[in-house]
Amino acid sequence: MAANAPSDDEQIVKVAEADDNIFAAMGLPDAVEASDKADLVFEITRAMRDAGWTQAKAAKRAGITPADMSRILRGRTENYSIARLENVLMGLGRDVVKMIVPTTRASGRGATSVAYHDRMPVAVMPHNRD
């Protein structure tokens, strides 16, 4: 290791200080949307894994083509809106719950996030659109 090279712990701290959005830290355009889509793709992958489904079976349940599912799982989401990715999750048996709460960030600016729960939070009642 070079004398001036940061230790692994120092590198981890620098990554953690990237404001939780690696896309913004890399200076990419539409970083918030890219981060949100990445979170949704992760949840799509988790839903498939939990159910033990192949890409083809998951695509059929989600109402999309196997080619679309393959693109989504490879992170090629530029042609898919957040709403469409949420619809894929719903097709895979996940409820998508959106909550708006006051920010706790020091800047006063809000943020978006995706969180997985194995059951519906008690305070949230789903709105059935069927």
Summary of the structure (lengths in Angstrom):
residues: 130
radius of gyration: 17.8
end to end distance: 60.2
largest distance: 63.1
contacts: 262
relative contact order: 0.12
helix: 46%
strand: 0%
